[in-house]
Amino acid sequence: MAEFKYWAFLSYSHRDKKWGDWLHKALETYRLPRRLIGKESRDGKVPQRVYPIFRDREELPVSADLGSNINEALRESRHLIVICSPHAAQSRWVGEEIKTYKQLGRDDRILALIVDGEPNASDGKAGFKIEDECFHEAMRYRVARDGTLSPQRTEPIAADAREGKDGKNNAKLKLLAGLLGISYDDLRRREHERRLRRARAVGTVCAGSGFDLRRTCRRTFL
């Protein structure tokens, strides 16, 4: 879509910088499976890569105003991805970025990546404390045009990178599917097929070279 400069704007707490580093690189360097490239999706044809992703957590203004550069980047981003954790849930800047994006009328283009904490723990979820909440209140409620929160709840679209949940790789694929408007199951299947083709190709090379397949090729690709 020509009016958008960025595929997504990454919003996260500076205390989750490692996750921001990982996700930014993981999304920008991921090459879509060949069989999906060029297919029609919600936002047009599926590209080879989701690039660029806007990320600016190094220096933010010390005021309620995010600054013209941040606001402009939010306007020019197809999606907002929020890295969710207890740190993010308490971050003033994460909240301001979510509110600003929602004021643009793009609630349905906000994606969440859960990396720590628990969704909706602040609702009194059994076994969790309020401090465990990973969703900022701006994620959990609709935002009025003036930037105030309404009583109406929303259900964030989330991928879950926590151990025992989606895991990092599947969470990445879920976000990519959401960014591109394609089926997650289709993307995961195509990715699996691509990995198998690569493993078979390298396995053939390893066999022809006399390498120990079990100790070399399996260790590398599985």
N, C-alpha and C positions, 0 to 999 in steps of 0.2 A: 504494500500500500504506500503510494508515493508521499502521502502527507506525514508519514512517520520516518524518523531518522534512525531510531534505535528499536531493536527487537524487544528489549526489556530494560527496565530500570531496576537495579538491585538495591534494596533497602535493608539495612541490618545495623545492629549495634556494633560499635567499634570493638567491643569485647568478643564479638564473633567474627573477627577479621579473618581468621584461618578458614572459616567456612565461606566467607565472601571470596577469598582468594581462590579456593578450590572450585566454587560454583562458577565464578566468572570464567576461569580457564576451561572448565569442563564443558560449558555451553558453547563458548566461542570456537573451540577447537574440534568439537564433535562434527563429524561428517555423516550426513544422513545416508542410510542404505540406498544403493543405486536404484533399487526397484521402487523407491518412494519419490525420488527426485523428479520434479516436473508434474506430479499428480496434483489435481485440483484440491484445495483445502478451503477452509473458511476465509483466509486472507489471500487467496490466489494460489499460484503454483508453489509446491514445496521446493525450497532452495537446497543447495548443497550444504550450506552452513547457516546457523543462526548468528548473524554478525551484523553490526556490533551490539554489544551489551553495555549500557551505561553504568558506570560505577564511580562514586565519588564519596568516600568515607574518610578521606585523609584530613580534610579541612572544611568545617561547616561554620557559618556565621554564628556569632554569639548573640542571637536575638530570635524572636518568634518568626521572623521572616526568613525563609529558607534561602533567599537570594535569587536574583533573576536567572542565574545560570542553572540552578537546581530546578526551579519552576519550569523553565524552558525545556529542560531535559525530560521532565515528567510529561509535559504536553506532547513531546515528540517521541514518546515511547509507546509501542503497541501494548505492552503489558507492564505491570508492576509485580516484581517478585519480592516477597518479604521473607527473609530468613528468620524463622520464629524460635524464640527461646525465652526463658525468664528475663534475660538481659534486654531483649528486644521489646518484651511486653512492658518494660519500665522506661524505655527510651523515648525521650521527648521528640527527638528528630525522626525516629521511625514513625511515631504517631502523626507528626506534621506531614510527612511524605504520603502516608496513607490517606489522610484527610484531603490533602491537595489533589491527589489522584482521583479520589471518589467525587470531589466537587466537579471534576471534568465529566462526570456521568459514566465512568468506566468501571463500576463495581464488578461487572462480570469479567473483567480482564485483570483481576488481581489473583495471583497464585501464591501459595504459601509453601515453604519448605521447613518442616519441623525438624530441628536438630537437637533439641533438649527441652526438658519440662513436659508439661501435659496440657493438651487442649481443654479449655473450659474448666480448669481446676478451680478458678475463682467462683464458679457456680456452686461450690460445696461438693465437688465430686468425691465420692468415698475413697479414702486412702491417700488423698492428696491435700496439700496446703495451698492457700491462696497464692503463696510465693512461687508455687510450681507452675503457675499459668504461663503459657508460651505465646498466646495470642494477645497482641495489644488491643485495648478496648476499641480502638478505631477499626480493627479488623472485625470485631464481633458485633458492631452496631452500624446502622446506616448513618450517613453524614448529610446534614442539610446543606443548602447552598451557601449559608453563611459560615460553614465549618463547624457548627455545633453537632454533637452526637444526638441522634434521635433514640427513642426507646425501642425501636424496631430492630430485632436481631437479624444477623446475616450468618450464613454458613460458609466459611472460607473453603475454597478448593485447595486441598493440601496434599502434598507428597510428604512422606515421612521417612527421613534418613536415619532414624534411631535404630539401634540394634534390636533385632527381633521384629521390626516393622518392614517397610519397603527395602531398607538398606540404601547405601549411597547410589549404586548403579541404577537400580530400579526407580529410585526417587528422581534421579537425573532424567531418565527416560519419560517419566510421568510429566515432568516440567516441560520437556521438549514437545511432548504430545499436546500439552495445553497451549504452548506458545504457537504451535503450527496449526492447531485445530484439526488434528488427525487422531485416529484411534490409538490409544496406548497399547492395546493388545497387538495391533498390527505392527506398530513400531518395535515392540519387544520381540515379536516373532521374526521380523525382518533382520533385526540385530542378531538374534540367535542364529539364523541361517547364514549371515555374513561371517560370524565367528567360526561356524562349522566349516565353511568353505576355506577360510584362511588356515584353519587347523589342518584340513586335509591337504592343502597345497604345500604347507611347510612340512607336513609329515612326509610327503612324497620326496621333497628335497632332502630331508634328514635321512630317509631310507637310502636314497641314491648316494649320499655322502658317507654312509657307513656309521652315522651317529646312533647312539642308544636312544631310540624313540621314547621309551618309558621315562628315562631320566632327563632328556633334553626337551623334546617337543611337548610332552604332556605337562611338564613343569612350567613351560613358557605360556601355554595357551589355555590351560584349564584352571 
